[in-house]
Amino acid sequence: MGRIIKWLFYLAILAAIALVGYAYLGPFFGADFTPPSQEIRETIELDTR
């Protein structure tokens, strides 16, 4: 049982390292992480009574 937990721990560490590496190196390989941007305007009516 201890061996399984140890291997799952190692796998979780490797997955975290891979995720951080993909976040930093992804733009060099064509992954675009920027959200689509557009301007949004809404009128707000304040009730000042």
PyMOL Python script that loads the backbone (N, CA, C, O; Angstrom):
from pymol import cmd

cmd.read_pdbstr("""\
ATOM      1  N   MET A   1       0.823  -1.192   0.000  1.00  0.00           N
ATOM      2  CA  MET A   1       0.000   0.000   0.000  1.00  0.00           C
ATOM      3  C   MET A   1       0.872   1.262   0.000  1.00  0.00           C
ATOM      4  O   MET A   1       0.548   2.261  -0.642  1.00  0.00           O
ATOM      5  N   GLY A   2       1.969   1.188   0.727  1.00  0.00           N
ATOM      6  CA  GLY A   2       2.870   2.332   0.783  1.00  0.00           C
ATOM      7  C   GLY A   2       3.547   2.603  -0.545  1.00  0.00           C
ATOM      8  O   GLY A   2       3.834   3.752  -0.878  1.00  0.00           O
ATOM      9  N   ARG A   3       3.804   1.547  -1.305  1.00  0.00           N
ATOM     10  CA  ARG A   3       4.446   1.733  -2.617  1.00  0.00           C
ATOM     11  C   ARG A   3       3.509   2.468  -3.564  1.00  0.00           C
ATOM     12  O   ARG A   3       3.945   3.324  -4.334  1.00  0.00           O
ATOM     13  N   ILE A   4       2.224   2.136  -3.508  1.00  0.00           N
ATOM     14  CA  ILE A   4       1.250   2.794  -4.397  1.00  0.00           C
ATOM     15  C   ILE A   4       1.152   4.276  -4.065  1.00  0.00           C
ATOM     16  O   ILE A   4       1.136   5.121  -4.960  1.00  0.00           O
ATOM     17  N   ILE A   5       1.087   4.585  -2.778  1.00  0.00           N
ATOM     18  CA  ILE A   5       0.996   5.996  -2.374  1.00  0.00           C
ATOM     19  C   ILE A   5       2.259   6.743  -2.777  1.00  0.00           C
ATOM     20  O   ILE A   5       2.186   7.892  -3.213  1.00  0.00           O
ATOM     21  N   LYS A   6       3.412   6.103  -2.635  1.00  0.00           N
ATOM     22  CA  LYS A   6       4.669   6.748  -3.023  1.00  0.00           C
ATOM     23  C   LYS A   6       4.691   7.021  -4.521  1.00  0.00           C
ATOM     24  O   LYS A   6       5.099   8.104  -4.940  1.00  0.00           O
ATOM     25  N   TRP A   7       4.259   6.057  -5.339  1.00  0.00           N
ATOM     26  CA  TRP A   7       4.241   6.258  -6.790  1.00  0.00           C
ATOM     27  C   TRP A   7       3.206   7.298  -7.196  1.00  0.00           C
ATOM     28  O   TRP A   7       3.442   8.065  -8.129  1.00  0.00           O
ATOM     29  N   LEU A   8       2.060   7.341  -6.512  1.00  0.00           N
ATOM     30  CA  LEU A   8       1.068   8.380  -6.803  1.00  0.00           C
ATOM     31  C   LEU A   8       1.603   9.761  -6.445  1.00  0.00           C
ATOM     32  O   LEU A   8       1.327  10.737  -7.142  1.00  0.00           O
ATOM     33  N   PHE A   9       2.364   9.844  -5.367  1.00  0.00           N
ATOM     34  CA  PHE A   9       2.989  11.104  -4.993  1.00  0.00           C
ATOM     35  C   PHE A   9       3.996  11.543  -6.055  1.00  0.00           C
ATOM     36  O   PHE A   9       4.010  12.708  -6.451  1.00  0.00           O
ATOM     37  N   TYR A  10       4.833  10.623  -6.514  1.00  0.00           N
ATOM     38  CA  TYR A  10       5.785  10.947  -7.576  1.00  0.00           C
ATOM     39  C   TYR A  10       5.071  11.361  -8.862  1.00  0.00           C
ATOM     40  O   TYR A  10       5.502  12.291  -9.545  1.00  0.00           O
ATOM     41  N   LEU A  11       3.999  10.680  -9.181  1.00  0.00           N
ATOM     42  CA  LEU A  11       3.229  11.016 -10.381  1.00  0.00           C
ATOM     43  C   LEU A  11       2.598  12.399 -10.266  1.00  0.00           C
ATOM     44  O   LEU A  11       2.561  13.148 -11.243  1.00  0.00           O
ATOM     45  N   ALA A  12       2.101  12.743  -9.080  1.00  0.00           N
ATOM     46  CA  ALA A  12       1.519  14.072  -8.874  1.00  0.00           C
ATOM     47  C   ALA A  12       2.583  15.158  -9.005  1.00  0.00           C
ATOM     48  O   ALA A  12       2.314  16.219  -9.567  1.00  0.00           O
ATOM     49  N   ILE A  13       3.775  14.910  -8.498  1.00  0.00           N
ATOM     50  CA  ILE A  13       4.874  15.884  -8.618  1.00  0.00           C
ATOM     51  C   ILE A  13       5.256  16.067 -10.087  1.00  0.00           C
ATOM     52  O   ILE A  13       5.442  17.194 -10.545  1.00  0.00           O
ATOM     53  N   LEU A  14       5.371  14.966 -10.821  1.00  0.00           N
ATOM     54  CA  LEU A  14       5.700  15.063 -12.249  1.00  0.00           C
ATOM     55  C   LEU A  14       4.601  15.771 -13.035  1.00  0.00           C
ATOM     56  O   LEU A  14       4.896  16.533 -13.956  1.00  0.00           O
ATOM     57  N   ALA A  15       3.345  15.531 -12.685  1.00  0.00           N
ATOM     58  CA  ALA A  15       2.241  16.212 -13.360  1.00  0.00           C
ATOM     59  C   ALA A  15       2.277  17.714 -13.086  1.00  0.00           C
ATOM     60  O   ALA A  15       2.011  18.509 -13.987  1.00  0.00           O
ATOM     61  N   ALA A  16       2.598  18.108 -11.868  1.00  0.00           N
ATOM     62  CA  ALA A  16       2.693  19.529 -11.539  1.00  0.00           C
ATOM     63  C   ALA A  16       3.839  20.188 -12.296  1.00  0.00           C
ATOM     64  O   ALA A  16       3.695  21.308 -12.786  1.00  0.00           O
ATOM     65  N   ILE A  17       4.962  19.512 -12.394  1.00  0.00           N
ATOM     66  CA  ILE A  17       6.103  20.048 -13.142  1.00  0.00           C
ATOM     67  C   ILE A  17       5.752  20.161 -14.624  1.00  0.00           C
ATOM     68  O   ILE A  17       6.113  21.142 -15.273  1.00  0.00           O
ATOM     69  N   ALA A  18       5.052  19.164 -15.162  1.00  0.00           N
ATOM     70  CA  ALA A  18       4.654  19.210 -16.567  1.00  0.00           C
ATOM     71  C   ALA A  18       3.664  20.347 -16.821  1.00  0.00           C
ATOM     72  O   ALA A  18       3.736  21.005 -17.859  1.00  0.00           O
ATOM     73  N   LEU A  19       2.747  20.584 -15.893  1.00  0.00           N
ATOM     74  CA  LEU A  19       1.776  21.668 -16.058  1.00  0.00           C
ATOM     75  C   LEU A  19       2.456  23.032 -16.040  1.00  0.00           C
ATOM     76  O   LEU A  19       2.137  23.899 -16.853  1.00  0.00           O
ATOM     77  N   VAL A  20       3.386  23.221 -15.122  1.00  0.00           N
ATOM     78  CA  VAL A  20       4.121  24.490 -15.062  1.00  0.00           C
ATOM     79  C   VAL A  20       4.980  24.656 -16.310  1.00  0.00           C
ATOM     80  O   VAL A  20       5.063  25.753 -16.862  1.00  0.00           O
ATOM     81  N   GLY A  21       5.612  23.590 -16.756  1.00  0.00           N
ATOM     82  CA  GLY A  21       6.411  23.663 -17.978  1.00  0.00           C
ATOM     83  C   GLY A  21       5.576  23.993 -19.192  1.00  0.00           C
ATOM     84  O   GLY A  21       6.002  24.764 -20.051  1.00  0.00           O
ATOM     85  N   TYR A  22       4.388  23.416 -19.272  1.00  0.00           N
ATOM     86  CA  TYR A  22       3.503  23.720 -20.401  1.00  0.00           C
ATOM     87  C   TYR A  22       3.018  25.166 -20.350  1.00  0.00           C
ATOM     88  O   TYR A  22       2.875  25.813 -21.387  1.00  0.00           O
ATOM     89  N   ALA A  23       2.767  25.667 -19.152  1.00  0.00           N
ATOM     90  CA  ALA A  23       2.319  27.052 -19.017  1.00  0.00           C
ATOM     91  C   ALA A  23       3.407  28.021 -19.470  1.00  0.00           C
ATOM     92  O   ALA A  23       3.106  29.041 -20.090  1.00  0.00           O
ATOM     93  N   TYR A  24       4.665  27.713 -19.166  1.00  0.00           N
ATOM     94  CA  TYR A  24       5.753  28.610 -19.550  1.00  0.00           C
ATOM     95  C   TYR A  24       6.216  28.394 -20.990  1.00  0.00           C
ATOM     96  O   TYR A  24       6.550  29.358 -21.677  1.00  0.00           O
ATOM     97  N   LEU A  25       6.241  27.164 -21.448  1.00  0.00           N
ATOM     98  CA  LEU A  25       6.785  26.872 -22.774  1.00  0.00           C
ATOM     99  C   LEU A  25       5.715  26.745 -23.853  1.00  0.00           C
ATOM    100  O   LEU A  25       6.050  26.673 -25.035  1.00  0.00           O
ATOM    101  N   GLY A  26       4.455  26.716 -23.484  1.00  0.00           N
ATOM    102  CA  GLY A  26       3.369  26.565 -24.446  1.00  0.00           C
ATOM    103  C   GLY A  26       3.346  27.629 -25.531  1.00  0.00           C
ATOM    104  O   GLY A  26       3.175  27.284 -26.700  1.00  0.00           O
ATOM    105  N   PRO A  27       3.511  28.915 -25.200  1.00  0.00           N
ATOM    106  CA  PRO A  27       3.504  29.936 -26.252  1.00  0.00           C
ATOM    107  C   PRO A  27       4.604  29.765 -27.299  1.00  0.00           C
ATOM    108  O   PRO A  27       4.435  30.199 -28.439  1.00  0.00           O
ATOM    109  N   PHE A  28       5.718  29.145 -26.940  1.00  0.00           N
ATOM    110  CA  PHE A  28       6.778  28.907 -27.914  1.00  0.00           C
ATOM    111  C   PHE A  28       6.391  27.823 -28.923  1.00  0.00           C
ATOM    112  O   PHE A  28       6.930  27.772 -30.029  1.00  0.00           O
ATOM    113  N   PHE A  29       5.452  26.957 -28.531  1.00  0.00           N
ATOM    114  CA  PHE A  29       5.027  25.863 -29.403  1.00  0.00           C
ATOM    115  C   PHE A  29       3.671  26.111 -30.042  1.00  0.00           C
ATOM    116  O   PHE A  29       3.088  25.196 -30.623  1.00  0.00           O
ATOM    117  N   GLY A  30       3.157  27.336 -29.944  1.00  0.00           N
ATOM    118  CA  GLY A  30       1.929  27.695 -30.637  1.00  0.00           C
ATOM    119  C   GLY A  30       0.669  27.689 -29.790  1.00  0.00           C
ATOM    120  O   GLY A  30      -0.412  27.931 -30.327  1.00  0.00           O
ATOM    121  N   ALA A  31       0.753  27.429 -28.508  1.00  0.00           N
ATOM    122  CA  ALA A  31      -0.422  27.471 -27.643  1.00  0.00           C
ATOM    123  C   ALA A  31      -0.663  28.914 -27.213  1.00  0.00           C
ATOM    124  O   ALA A  31       0.246  29.575 -26.711  1.00  0.00           O
ATOM    125  N   ASP A  32      -1.868  29.395 -27.405  1.00  0.00           N
ATOM    126  CA  ASP A  32      -2.208  30.770 -27.062  1.00  0.00           C
ATOM    127  C   ASP A  32      -3.154  30.746 -25.868  1.00  0.00           C
ATOM    128  O   ASP A  32      -4.271  30.239 -25.968  1.00  0.00           O
ATOM    129  N   PHE A  33      -2.711  31.291 -24.745  1.00  0.00           N
ATOM    130  CA  PHE A  33      -3.495  31.241 -23.517  1.00  0.00           C
ATOM    131  C   PHE A  33      -4.259  32.535 -23.241  1.00  0.00           C
ATOM    132  O   PHE A  33      -4.935  32.632 -22.217  1.00  0.00           O
ATOM    133  N   THR A  34      -4.170  33.522 -24.118  1.00  0.00           N
ATOM    134  CA  THR A  34      -4.847  34.787 -23.867  1.00  0.00           C
ATOM    135  C   THR A  34      -6.342  34.643 -24.153  1.00  0.00           C
ATOM    136  O   THR A  34      -6.731  34.041 -25.153  1.00  0.00           O
ATOM    137  N   PRO A  35      -7.168  35.192 -23.278  1.00  0.00           N
ATOM    138  CA  PRO A  35      -8.606  35.116 -23.519  1.00  0.00           C
ATOM    139  C   PRO A  35      -9.015  36.088 -24.620  1.00  0.00           C
ATOM    140  O   PRO A  35      -8.344  37.101 -24.818  1.00  0.00           O
ATOM    141  N   PRO A  36     -10.091  35.808 -25.335  1.00  0.00           N
ATOM    142  CA  PRO A  36     -10.566  36.765 -26.338  1.00  0.00           C
ATOM    143  C   PRO A  36     -11.035  38.040 -25.645  1.00  0.00           C
ATOM    144  O   PRO A  36     -11.799  37.995 -24.682  1.00  0.00           O
ATOM    145  N   SER A  37     -10.568  39.162 -26.147  1.00  0.00           N
ATOM    146  CA  SER A  37     -10.912  40.429 -25.492  1.00  0.00           C
ATOM    147  C   SER A  37     -11.820  41.250 -26.392  1.00  0.00           C
ATOM    148  O   SER A  37     -11.655  41.301 -27.610  1.00  0.00           O
ATOM    149  N   GLN A  38     -12.776  41.885 -25.748  1.00  0.00           N
ATOM    150  CA  GLN A  38     -13.666  42.813 -26.444  1.00  0.00           C
ATOM    151  C   GLN A  38     -14.156  43.837 -25.424  1.00  0.00           C
ATOM    152  O   GLN A  38     -14.233  43.561 -24.227  1.00  0.00           O
ATOM    153  N   GLU A  39     -14.480  45.006 -25.921  1.00  0.00           N
ATOM    154  CA  GLU A  39     -14.944  46.066 -25.055  1.00  0.00           C
ATOM    155  C   GLU A  39     -16.434  45.888 -24.784  1.00  0.00           C
ATOM    156  O   GLU A  39     -17.223  45.653 -25.700  1.00  0.00           O
ATOM    157  N   ILE A  40     -16.801  46.004 -23.521  1.00  0.00           N
ATOM    158  CA  ILE A  40     -18.205  45.881 -23.124  1.00  0.00           C
ATOM    159  C   ILE A  40     -18.617  47.169 -22.441  1.00  0.00           C
ATOM    160  O   ILE A  40     -17.976  47.605 -21.485  1.00  0.00           O
ATOM    161  N   ARG A  41     -19.689  47.780 -22.932  1.00  0.00           N
ATOM    162  CA  ARG A  41     -20.213  48.998 -22.327  1.00  0.00           C
ATOM    163  C   ARG A  41     -21.665  48.768 -21.945  1.00  0.00           C
ATOM    164  O   ARG A  41     -22.474  48.322 -22.758  1.00  0.00           O
ATOM    165  N   GLU A  42     -21.977  49.074 -20.714  1.00  0.00           N
ATOM    166  CA  GLU A  42     -23.344  48.969 -20.222  1.00  0.00           C
ATOM    167  C   GLU A  42     -23.683  50.252 -19.478  1.00  0.00           C
ATOM    168  O   GLU A  42     -22.866  50.785 -18.727  1.00  0.00           O
ATOM    169  N   THR A  43     -24.892  50.736 -19.696  1.00  0.00           N
ATOM    170  CA  THR A  43     -25.329  51.907 -18.956  1.00  0.00           C
ATOM    171  C   THR A  43     -25.878  51.457 -17.617  1.00  0.00           C
ATOM    172  O   THR A  43     -26.564  50.441 -17.508  1.00  0.00           O
ATOM    173  N   ILE A  44     -25.560  52.238 -16.611  1.00  0.00           N
ATOM    174  CA  ILE A  44     -26.007  51.960 -15.241  1.00  0.00           C
ATOM    175  C   ILE A  44     -26.796  53.142 -14.755  1.00  0.00           C
ATOM    176  O   ILE A  44     -26.318  54.276 -14.759  1.00  0.00           O
ATOM    177  N   GLU A  45     -28.023  52.865 -14.333  1.00  0.00           N
ATOM    178  CA  GLU A  45     -28.857  53.932 -13.790  1.00  0.00           C
ATOM    179  C   GLU A  45     -28.860  53.804 -12.265  1.00  0.00           C
ATOM    180  O   GLU A  45     -29.242  52.775 -11.707  1.00  0.00           O
ATOM    181  N   LEU A  46     -28.419  54.890 -11.608  1.00  0.00           N
ATOM    182  CA  LEU A  46     -28.377  54.895 -10.147  1.00  0.00           C
ATOM    183  C   LEU A  46     -29.652  55.528  -9.614  1.00  0.00           C
ATOM    184  O   LEU A  46     -30.066  56.592 -10.075  1.00  0.00           O
ATOM    185  N   ASP A  47     -30.263  54.878  -8.654  1.00  0.00           N
ATOM    186  CA  ASP A  47     -31.466  55.417  -8.022  1.00  0.00           C
ATOM    187  C   ASP A  47     -31.022  56.276  -6.856  1.00  0.00           C
ATOM    188  O   ASP A  47     -30.670  55.751  -5.800  1.00  0.00           O
ATOM    189  N   THR A  48     -31.035  57.613  -7.033  1.00  0.00           N
ATOM    190  CA  THR A  48     -30.532  58.534  -6.003  1.00  0.00           C
ATOM    191  C   THR A  48     -31.681  59.260  -5.343  1.00  0.00           C
ATOM    192  O   THR A  48     -31.798  60.478  -5.481  1.00  0.00           O
ATOM    193  N   ARG A  49     -32.495  58.575  -4.659  1.00  0.00           N
ATOM    194  CA  ARG A  49     -33.612  59.210  -3.918  1.00  0.00           C
ATOM    195  C   ARG A  49     -33.332  59.275  -2.466  1.00  0.00           C
ATOM    196  O   ARG A  49     -34.156  59.774  -1.700  1.00  0.00           O
TER     197      ARG A  49
END
""", "prot")
cmd.dss("prot")
cmd.show_as("cartoon", "prot")
cmd.util.cbc("prot")
cmd.orient("prot")
